């Protein structure tokens, strides 16, 4: 039994820390959304609860907690109750394979800053698990017994098939470039002299991936499953209280996952140009890398919010044609270009 | 009507120029002045002639000006005014023994003020009149006179309503 402690304890600590960071991040992303949207509309945003409204997420959480949890008579109960979990949990599980820094060395032990350090197919795992969240949306839409919810679920289903291809192909070109499914290898390939963040060499893939990721997280301009001006609230029309909060948190957790994904694949992970974390010592270097990583994620979250309050919603067929006629060929073209380049360079 | 649609270039048809332009605009708004009025702390400067709470005015002799002619009661569209006339030793001979305005009914039209021959009723600029109980919204003569004796808020003053009510 004793042999397991050195593995189990650091893992548990990392899980607790990461869940804490992510859930706090989710709470404060909702606040940031309200604040930034207010600023963009020349308003002030929530500023009554706590200083500058900083305790607003707590008040929101309390409200969700005390609201009645309603199940409509027409709903198919087992799936209706299950669906919110199916959306929230995959969004949280993805953080198991997301490395959020280099490593920390304390007392002669080295702890890599990732919950599941041995996972060398992190990219595949993340793609697979984050797709499960869509099932929550589909099932919520179907099991609510409400035509608007059903429309939302249907839209989500057709949205999936139009953007997943783009995402997968964009990711594939990065994977080809580095020759690894391991996030650490991908990030390390973007560090050091003569290496670039993959936004540069993989610009097409970056564009395709970013656009598709907006669709994956159901954010405007692709929030068709919600579409509140057409579908009341889409797939979560019938949900209330904590179950609605789960969808809500799932959406924001997905945003954080997606931002982390973009940062890791294209924006150099925790790397900064001309900075080597070895300079800062084993402990502070590791912590600093984590801070840089989360700062980059925060910037991307701001971009998510920024885009949401700028662009109107795409029409249903426009999303389809964007996914199939633009993103898919672009990603394919990029894949061919990258492969040709690699063959010419004599890559293994 | 024939609409001529502009011929878009290849670059324009990728949506990117329009998207970037829009994002630039929304970003610039972050740094603009906020238009929100922080209501309980800040208040509008009310325009002159603002029609708020109707009140009864007191004459120089210290008695209410009202002669109980009931013109306001007759003109009041929602019939919010109730007057019971009485006799008095004063020169005006007639006075309102009771004068109620149901603020739950009042629509702040100002007809009572318009129609009053002796300028006894007047709409001042108090506007925070909500209450949890409708019976509290029936203002009687004493209350209306007391409200009328308080000075009106003058436009442009700081913290107006503290004194105005």
Contacts between the chains, C-beta under 8 A, distances in Angstrom:
chain1	res1	chain2	res2	distance
A	36	B	30	7.3
A	39	B	29	6.9
A	39	B	30	4.4
A	39	B	34	7.8
A	40	B	26	4.5
A	40	B	27	7.7
A	40	B	29	5.0
A	40	B	30	6.0
A	41	B	29	7.1
A	42	B	29	6.0
A	42	B	32	5.4
A	42	B	33	7.2
A	42	B	34	5.8
A	42	B	35	4.9
A	42	B	36	7.9
A	43	B	34	6.3
A	43	B	35	7.1
A	43	B	36	5.1
A	44	B	34	5.0
A	44	B	36	4.6
A	44	B	38	7.7
A	306	B	23	6.2
A	306	B	26	6.6
A	306	B	27	6.8
A	307	B	23	7.0
A	309	B	26	5.9
A	310	B	19	7.5
A	310	B	22	4.6
A	310	B	23	5.0
A	310	B	25	7.6
A	310	B	26	4.5
A	311	B	19	6.6
A	311	B	22	6.6
